[in-house]
């Protein structure tokens, strides 16, 4: 596994986006204050991403009421792998309970699974999907950043 990014799960996504862009001065490489997801250029290596917290809660199948106002799931560590299904099998063999089973997310352009570390921190493991399997909306969005 390779650490891809640290993802901050924002309750007030537009305000957090503006903070990292305008106050901290990070350049977005994907997304804007209305998109619900953004990546920022923080140099080589691991990235910093923002994600609308409600969308992550939906992705892992958790009840929103349990998270409202709580400090739970404010950050996710995101790891890239070549074979998500093999990784899921390996995790299960090690006795790791998955929060969410491998799932295609064509609106994100990736397949994901989720688990928690021993302290309860959310971990996402993903592999990229072929671009032709992405939603049309995501393909259009990607074209804006490829120019």
C-alpha positions as CSV (number, residue, x, y, z in Angstrom):
1,X,0.0,0.0,0.0
2,X,1.1,3.5,-0.7
3,X,-0.3,6.5,1.3
4,X,-2.1,8.6,-1.2
5,X,-3.5,11.5,0.9
6,X,-4.8,12.6,4.2
7,X,-8.4,13.6,3.7
8,X,-10.1,16.1,6.0
9,X,-13.8,15.4,6.4
10,X,-15.4,18.8,6.5
11,X,-18.8,19.6,7.9
12,X,-18.7,23.1,6.4
13,X,-16.9,22.1,3.2
14,X,-17.0,25.6,1.5
15,X,-15.5,27.3,4.6
16,X,-12.8,24.7,5.0
17,X,-12.0,24.8,1.3
18,X,-11.6,28.7,1.4
19,X,-9.4,28.4,4.6
20,X,-6.9,26.1,2.9
21,X,-7.0,28.0,-0.4
22,X,-7.2,31.6,0.9
23,X,-5.7,31.6,4.3
24,X,-3.1,28.8,4.1
25,X,-2.5,29.6,0.4
26,X,-2.7,26.1,-1.1
27,X,-3.4,25.8,-4.8
28,X,-6.3,23.5,-5.6
29,X,-5.5,20.9,-8.2
30,X,-9.1,19.5,-8.3
31,X,-12.4,20.9,-7.1
32,X,-13.7,24.2,-5.8
33,X,-15.7,25.4,-2.9
34,X,-18.9,24.0,-4.3
35,X,-17.6,20.6,-5.5
36,X,-17.7,18.6,-2.2
37,X,-14.2,17.2,-2.9
38,X,-10.8,18.9,-3.5
39,X,-7.2,18.1,-3.8
40,X,-4.5,20.6,-2.9
41,X,-0.9,20.9,-4.1
42,X,1.2,20.4,-1.1
43,X,4.4,19.4,-2.9
44,X,5.7,16.0,-3.8
45,X,4.5,12.8,-2.0
46,X,1.4,12.6,0.0
47,X,-1.5,14.9,-0.8
48,X,-4.1,16.9,1.2
49,X,-7.7,16.4,0.2
50,X,-11.0,17.8,1.5
51,X,-14.2,15.8,1.3
52,X,-17.8,16.6,2.4
53,X,-18.2,14.7,5.6
54,X,-21.8,13.7,4.8
55,X,-20.7,12.0,1.6
56,X,-18.1,9.9,3.5
57,X,-20.7,9.0,6.1
58,X,-22.9,7.9,3.2
59,X,-20.1,5.9,1.6
60,X,-19.3,3.9,4.7
61,X,-23.0,3.3,5.4
62,X,-23.0,5.0,8.8
63,X,-26.1,6.7,10.3
64,X,-25.7,10.4,10.0
65,X,-27.3,11.1,13.3
66,X,-24.5,9.3,15.1
67,X,-22.0,11.6,13.6
68,X,-23.7,15.0,13.9
69,X,-21.8,17.2,16.3
70,X,-19.4,14.4,17.2
71,X,-15.6,14.4,16.7
72,X,-15.9,11.1,14.9
73,X,-14.5,10.7,11.4
74,X,-12.9,14.1,10.9
75,X,-10.0,12.7,9.0
76,X,-9.4,9.6,6.8
77,X,-6.0,8.1,5.8
78,X,-6.2,7.1,2.1
79,X,-4.1,4.3,0.7
80,X,-3.7,3.3,-3.0
81,X,-3.3,-0.4,-3.9
82,X,-3.0,-2.2,-7.2
83,X,-5.6,-5.0,-6.4
84,X,-8.4,-4.0,-4.1
85,X,-10.0,-7.4,-4.0
86,X,-6.7,-9.1,-3.0
87,X,-6.2,-6.5,-0.3
88,X,-9.7,-7.1,1.0
89,X,-9.0,-10.8,1.2
90,X,-5.7,-10.2,3.0
91,X,-7.3,-7.9,5.5
92,X,-10.1,-10.5,6.2
93,X,-7.5,-13.2,6.6
94,X,-5.8,-11.0,9.3
95,X,-9.1,-10.7,11.1
96,X,-9.8,-7.1,10.1
97,X,-13.4,-6.2,10.0
98,X,-14.3,-4.0,7.0
99,X,-16.5,-1.0,7.5
100,X,-17.5,-1.2,3.9
101,X,-16.8,-3.9,1.4
102,X,-15.1,-3.2,-2.0
103,X,-17.5,-1.0,-4.0
104,X,-17.3,0.7,-7.4
105,X,-17.6,4.4,-7.1
106,X,-17.8,5.6,-10.7
107,X,-18.7,9.1,-9.5
108,X,-15.3,9.2,-7.7
109,X,-13.4,7.2,-10.4
110,X,-12.2,4.6,-7.9
111,X,-13.1,1.4,-6.2
112,X,-12.9,1.6,-2.4
113,X,-13.1,-0.3,0.9
114,X,-13.1,1.1,4.4
115,X,-11.8,-0.1,7.7
116,X,-10.7,1.3,11.0
117,X,-7.3,1.1,12.7
118,X,-7.1,-0.1,16.4
119,X,-7.8,3.5,17.6
120,X,-10.9,3.8,15.4
121,X,-9.5,6.1,12.8
122,X,-11.1,5.7,9.3
123,X,-8.9,4.2,6.6
124,X,-9.9,4.1,2.9
125,X,-8.1,1.8,0.5
126,X,-8.7,2.4,-3.2
127,X,-7.7,1.4,-6.7
128,X,-8.4,3.6,-9.8
129,X,-11.1,2.6,-12.2
130,X,-10.6,2.9,-15.9
131,X,-11.7,6.3,-17.1
132,X,-14.4,4.8,-19.4
133,X,-16.1,3.5,-16.3
134,X,-16.3,7.0,-14.6
135,X,-19.5,8.9,-14.7
136,X,-19.9,11.4,-17.5
137,X,-19.9,14.2,-14.9
138,X,-16.6,13.1,-13.4
139,X,-15.0,12.8,-16.9
140,X,-16.2,16.4,-17.7
141,X,-14.8,17.6,-14.4
142,X,-11.4,15.9,-15.0
143,X,-11.1,17.6,-18.4
144,X,-11.1,21.0,-16.6
145,X,-8.0,20.1,-14.7
146,X,-6.1,18.5,-17.6
147,X,-5.8,21.7,-19.6
